[in-house]
Amino acid sequence: MPRMLDVSDEVRAEIGDEEADRLLAGETAPGSYDCTSCRTPGNSEQERTSTVLFIGDETAVLAFAHAGCLPSQVVQVTEEQLRGAVKSIAGDTVDLEPDKVVPEQAVLGVTSGLVLIAGELHPALVVEPTAPIARPGTTGSGDDFLPLLIEQGFMPLTELSAVPPVLHGWSVLLAVGRLHAVLQPGSNGGQAVAWWQAHQPLQVTEGWRAAANKHQQVLMFAAPVGSIGRQPREDLMRDALDKAAANGKLVAAALPLAGT
């Protein structure tokens, strides 16, 4: 049965006319799906549905969204982000290159909170994947999450006694009081791309936003899977950060604030 799919010209140009026609004919598109934007169910047989193509350095993944949530478009992401964040849409995607499907993909969990350093509160994001992160192009059970970030300029921490240095080129995108993305420099000095992007903008507290506007930067802490956990209170999050730092499992950087 033909699907009520929107396939934009830019998506068609990337996937080719043959694949686009198969999608529109219903041969390769799922009937039901979870919207990659709002995460609620959709049905391409009963409602207008957008095709959203996520493109990394080596892999392309096609996801689906309610047409009212997102237009059909191509989204450039890093390979690392694609291998991580795509886990949450893996159940409703068609991988255009089946030989490059990544097993046991991880989701990047992001928690916001205020962290006290040298007597002053700073807005912070704590990033922890749900599974080990392998270096792109490699196989095995190793976890290269921290080494990959260190290569990007994040600094290993042994204690939270001082604000980490600013990592220029990276930024945290805050718009209308909500957290949208963590951006990193594009390839060859091009436009910044999303390293992590919220499927729905995340609400932050008034105190967090006020601190972000005051400092015009956000501290990002990252730790391997199992190091921090989803802590319900900021004091527990701080205890977990201190423990991860003492165990040599924490990297950090101060990222300039983009937006308000």
N, C-alpha and C positions, 0 to 999 in steps of 0.2 A: 504493500500500500504506500502511495506517495506520502512523503512527510511534509509538514508545514514548516519547512526549513528556510532560513535566510542564509545564503552563502554570498558574502560580499565579494566584490571583484578582487580585492587584495587576497582574500582567503583562496579564491579560485586560482589566482595566479600562482600561489604557493603549492597547492595540492594537485593542480592540473585539472583540465576539463573532464577527463574520464572519471577521476575520483569524485569530483563535484557532482557529476551526473548520477553516479551510483548512490551518493548520499541523498540527492533529491528524489530519486526513484524509490528510496527506502531500502536499498539492498544492504547498505553498510551502516546506516544510522539506527540507533536504538529507538524503540517506541517510547519507553519511559526512561527517565534520567533524573539525576539530582542536579539542579541548576548550579553551575560553577560559581555563580555570584551569591545568590541568597541561600543556597544549600537546601531549598525545599523541592519536592518532587515536581517534575514536569512531564509532559507527554507530547512528543512531536507529531502525533497523529491528530491531536485535538487542539493544539494551541501553537501560535507562532513561536518558533525556536531559533535562536541564533547559533551559528557555528563559530566557535572561538578557537583559533589556532595558536597554541603556545609553541614558540620556536626557541630552542637553545642553540648551543654551538654545534651539536651533533645530532640532536634528537628533536622531533616535532611531535606534539601531542594535540589531538583535536578533542575539544570539550564542547559541552552544550549548555546553553543558558536560555532562560525565558527572554523573549525579545524585548519585554518591558524592563528587564534588568540590565541587559548589555546588548549593544549592536554587534552584528557579526564583524569580527576584526581579527587582525594578527597582533599578537602580543609578544614582543621580544623579551626574553628572559635569559638569565645565565644558565648554563648547563647544570650548575650546582643547585640553583633554585628549582629548575625543572625536575631534577632527580629527587628533590626533597618535597617541595610543596605539591607536586602533582599527585602524591599519594592520596590526598583528600578528594581528588576527582578521578582516581584510577578506576573506580567502578563504573564510570559512564564515559570512558574515553575510547577512541580508536587510535591506536598508535600507527602512524604512517610508515614506520620502519620496524616491523615486528622483531627483527634480529637485534634491535637495540633496546628492547624492553628491559627495564631495570628491575630485578627482583627485590622484594622486601624494601620498597622505597620508604623513606622516612618523611615525616611531617616536621616542619620547624615550629615548635611551640614557642609562642612569644607572650611574656607576662610583663605588665607595666607596674611600676611601684616607685616610691621615693626611697633613696638611699642616703644615709647620713655619712658624710665624709668631712673630716676636719671641722666639725661643728656646724656644717651647712647641709641642707637638704638638696639633693640633686635628683632630677627625673631620670629614671633608668628603665631600660628594656632588658629583660633576661631571656636569652634564646637558648633553647635546649631541644635537640631533635628527639624523635620518638624511637629512633633506631640508629645504629652506627652509620656514619657517612663515609662511603668509600671514595677514593680519588677517582675522578672521571676517567673512564677507559680501563679501569682495573677491576679485578675480581678478587673475592676473598672476604674474610670476615673482619678485617682490620678497620679501625676507626680513624679517619684522617680529618675529622671536623676541625680540631684545633690547629693542626699544621696548615691546613688550607687557609684558615683565617689569619694565622701568623704571617703567611706569605703575602696576604693582602694588606698587612700593616698593623693588625691588632697586636697588643702587647700582652705577654703572659704576666699574671699577677700572683704574688705569693701572699699579699694582704691588701685590704682595702683601706690604706692609710692616706692616699692622695688621689686626686682626680687623674685619670689616665690622659695621655696626650691626645690632641685633636687629630683625627684621621681625615685629612683633606681629600675632597672628591666624593666622600661618602656623606649621606645626610639622612635625616628622618623626616618623612613627609607627614605633616599634621595639617588638616584642613577642617574648618568649621568645628574645631574642638575634638576631632576624631583622628585616630591613628590610621593612616592609609598604607604606608610602605616604608621600607628601609632601602635606600637607593645607593648604588655603587657606580663608579665611573664606567662609562661605556668603552668598548674596545676602540683602540687607536684614537683616544681622546674625544670620542663622539659623545652624544647625549647620554646622560645618566640613565641606567636601567634599574629595574627593581631586583634587588637581591632577595627580598621577601616582600610579599604583597598580601594584605588582608583580603579575604574573599568578601567580607563585609567590613567597612570601616569600624575600628574598635573604639568604644567609648573609653575615655580616660577621665580621671577625677579632676575636679577643679584645682586641687592642690598640685597635681602633677602638671597640668597645663600651665598654671601660674609659674611653677618652677622652671618649666621649659622656656616660657617667654622671658623670664628673668635672666636665665643663663644663655639663652639662644643656642643651646646645645643639649643633647641627650646622651647619657652614658649607656653604652651597650655592652652587656656582659654576655659571654657565651661559654657554655660548658657541654661536655659530652653527655650522651644519654645516661640517665640514672644519677646524675650528679646533683641536681637541684630539686626536681619534682615540682608539682603545682602546689605551691604553698598558699594557704588561705589568708595569711596575714603578712604584712611587710616585715615584722620583726623575725618571723620564721624564715622569710625569704633571705633576709640579711644573714641569719645564722647559717643557712645553706650556702650562701655565697662565700662567707668566711671559711667554711669547711672546704669547699671546692678549691679556693685559693690556696689554703694550707696544704692541700693534697696535690697541688700542681695541675689542677684541672680547670683553670679559669683564664680566659683572655678578655681584654676589654679595650675600648677606645671611646673617646668623646666625639660624637657625630654632630655636626652643625644642624640646626633646626631649619627645615624648609616649611614655610607656611606659618599659621598661627593657631 
